[in-house]
Structures are given as structure tokens and as C-alpha cells.
Amino acid sequence: MADIKFEANVNWRGTGRDGEGSVTLNEQTITFSSPASMGGKGTGTTPEDLLISAVATCYSGTLYSSLVNKKLPVHHVEVRVEGIVTGYPLSTKFEQLIVHPTIIGGDNSMLSNYKQVADTAKDNCFIGKSIVGNIDYKVGTVEISNSRINKSIIDALVEKFYQNLTKESYFTTMFAERNVDIEKLKARQKTFIARLLNEEHATSDEEQKEQVLERHASQTTPERAELWLDTMEKSMNEVDLAKETKDLLLIKMRKLIDTMIKK
């Protein structure tokens, strides 16, 4: 079998905790230093961060493939990883690494199956295998979420949407005339988008229409509705929303905004 070679270029300047460096990986340069919690400069990332990230990235890909092979429902996976260093500063040792996977779009009734696959994925991840024997590497909490989209992405989408929307003179004038609290509007929008995409709390089309009409008593024109949707789509592209999520959200939003158009 052929060997595969990987390379990284690293430069470093400074002594111990006062040092700072950078590593270039596939033409991307990352700055790093010792962590501030260990007396370092705390600039950029840290060797500790890079280690746990390497394991978590390998684990996440292995886990997703394993779930698909086992035909378990999954939209995507998110992994939180903890690295625990003990004995600082006299006998510093990287003691433990724990991965906490969340299965997005999973089935809560099959939690035991997900836990089994999560453990198997740990054993099959070859980067993780490289630290076994030196670091206590294990799976922590396995969670299932029916939401198709991470809250942080929804937050970023709504923030970007209102940045773009308030560049349009019609909406800027309307918000000013009605003394609209933009921050309150953002909060409601984030909750509404999460509910549109969250199957666990999904409401019927009629209930969603009633909610829209309750929040937006006045009707709009087809042109203004199209401008609103175009701005939303532009914002989705700018936050790099997954195509399937974007398509689903646009379809649902178009149905709902149609209820507000003057006939």
C-alpha cells in the first residue's frame, strides 16, 4: 500500500511562553502561541487547540459516515471537544480528550443506537487512534437535535439580513415611521426561523400564516415582497447557508409572505 505524505510549514520566534509562531497548512496560515491560561501570549490559536481540533475533525467525519452506513437519520453532526491538561506547571500532561457529538436531524427514539455508533466512530477514527495510550480519549455526552440548523448560524443570518435590509430606503423609512425596535424584530425573526426549520416544533401551514399576519397587520406589494425575499436570499448566500436548508427556508418563506401581498 502506498504511503501518503502530509506537510506543514511552521515558524516560531521567542522563548517559551513569550514566543509566537504561525503554521501554514494548504496555503492557509494560522497564528499560534502558548495559551494565556498557561502564562503564554494567547495570540491566535494554541498547540492544544490544534491537537483537539485534529481529533474532532477526523471523528466528526467518521461519525457521519458511520451513521449513514447504519441508516440512522442524520442531517449533519456537530462535535464539541474538551481537552484537559493536568499538572501545570511542574508536571504538565495532556491527560484527557472528550468528544461530545450532537446528531442534527436525528431520531430521539434511537438514542441508544446513536450512542453505540458514536463509540464505534471513536475507535475507527485513525487520528484518534494515534493518541490512544498517551491520552485518555473517550466519547462524552451524545445528544440529538431535530433542528436542521445551528442557532449560531440563524443568529448570523438574521444579523446579516437586517444589515442588508436597512440599506433599502423603503424599509429604512418604514422602520423609522413606525418607530420599529430593530433588536426586538431580530429576536422574533431568529425564533421564527428556528421554528420553521425545527421539525420537533413544526406548526401547520395555517398556524404559520396566522402567526405572520398577527405580527404584520399591514399588507405589502408584490414588488416589496420580492425585494424582501431577494434580500433574504442574498443574506443566506453571504453566511454560506447549506443549499438544502436555504431552499427549504425560501420555499416556506415564500408561501408565508404570499399571505401578506395585496390581492
Secondary structure, 3 states (H helix, E strand, C coil): CCCCCCCCEEEEECCHHHCEEEEEECCEEEEECCCHHHCCCCCCECHHHHHHHHHHHHHHHHHHHHHHHCCCCCCEEEEEEEEEEECCCCCCEEEEEEEEEEEECCCHHHHHHHHHHHHHHHHHCHHHHCCECCEEEEECCCEEECECCCHHHHHHHHHHHHHHHCCCHHHHHHHHHCCCCHHHHHHHHHHHHHHHHEHHHCCCHHHHHHHHHHHCCCCECHHHHHHHHHHHHHHHHHCCCCHHHHHHHHHHHHHHHHCCECC
